[in-house]
Amino acid sequence: MIDLAGLTFDEAKSRFALQIRNFYNQFKQAYESKDEYGVVSLISSDWGSNDRNRIQETKNRIEI
């Protein structure tokens, strides 16, 4: 979590964008290297999809 207290809107926006880019790069690297644990570790354990699948069900379907 990023502490945004005391930042201007542009500073907060920049920090948030950097956090998103870092997450994307980690996810991309794990996926491209076929690191199932790495991919799943980046997804919240209480995540659920629109079709009501939970993370364990999704993990079982990931073909990387």
N, C-alpha and C positions, 0 to 999 in steps of 0.2 A: 504494500500500500504506500502511496506517495503522500507525504505531508504537504498540502497545498496552502497552509496557513501563511499569510503574509505575502503571497505572491500576486503579481498582477495577473490579469486574465491571460495575456500572451505568454507569460512565464509558465503558468499552470498548463496552458494548452501545449506548449513545447515539451514539458515534462511528461504529460500524458501521452503525447504522440511518440516520444522516445520509449516509454514503457510498452506501448503497443507494438512498435517496431521490434523491440527486443523479444517480446513474446512470440511474434510471428517468426523471427529468425530461429528461435529455439525450436518451435514447432516444426518448421520447414526442415531444419537440420535433422531432427529426430525422425521425421517421416522419410526423408530421402535416404537416411542411413538404415532404414528398416528397423529402427529401435522402438519396438512396441512399448516397452516400459517407459521410454522417454516421452512418447506421444501421450500415453494414458496418464502419466504423472502431471502433465500440463492441464488436464481437464479435472475440474472439481469433482470430488467423489459424490456429491449430491446433485450433480447435473442430470437433467432429463431432457430428452428430445421432444419434439412436437408429437411424435407418435407414442409417447409415454415410455420409451425405452430408457433404462437407467444405464449408468456408466458401465457396469459389468456386462450387460447385454451388448452394449456397443463395443466394448473391448473384445468380446468374443467374435464380433463380426469384422473387425478391422483386419484387412488383408494387406499387410505391408511387407 
